[in-house]
């Protein structure tokens, strides 16, 4: 079996359609954007985390793949989407000819990315968790009527700047946010994202690193 590249996965019509349909389903339910704009970003950020912290390019390439398809299970249902997505990915990547060891790494990262059921079980899964949970930004909000925003819409819309940086020497992964507090308070942010930030902290432990959070110039974590 040959190594499957991120470029090949990105060009796969079946996966492209499933990512799009998963995003459409979440749009119907009122969730923020989960399109390829989000999933490709997750994969690329995860790859950057790994290479910066000294992991191999091979692991980074698998992280790009896992990130791109990590939300494919939303095509079926938001509930348990990590597990259904892992099973879908297993089938498709097997048919594409990916080696079993690579499939195992990718599907375990997909199956463990959700804060309700997952945990960092490998460096790749840790990188996917951090990349996914820190992608908070105004452009992910679909709702254009501010008067009908729910708290998730308000929190994402309030984030006017987002920077995830990695310091390899200090092994620190730092999320720096600028939040418009006229739209959303810092307390509102934590009401929605506390479990996700704690998951990021535990994921950073798996990468032998620390996770930090700065909001509006104040270090929170």
Secondary structure, DSSP 8 states (H G I E B T S, - for coil): -----HHHHHT-HHHHHHHHHHHHHHHHHT----SHHHHHHHHHHHHHHHHHTT--HHHHHHHHHHHHHTTGGGGT-STTHHHHHHHHHHHHHHHHT--HHHHHHHHHHHHT-STTT----SHHHHHHHHHHHT---GGG-----GGG--HHHHHHHHEEEEEEEEETTTTEEEEEEEE-TTT--HHHHHHHHHHHHHHHHHHHHHTT-EEEEEETTEE--
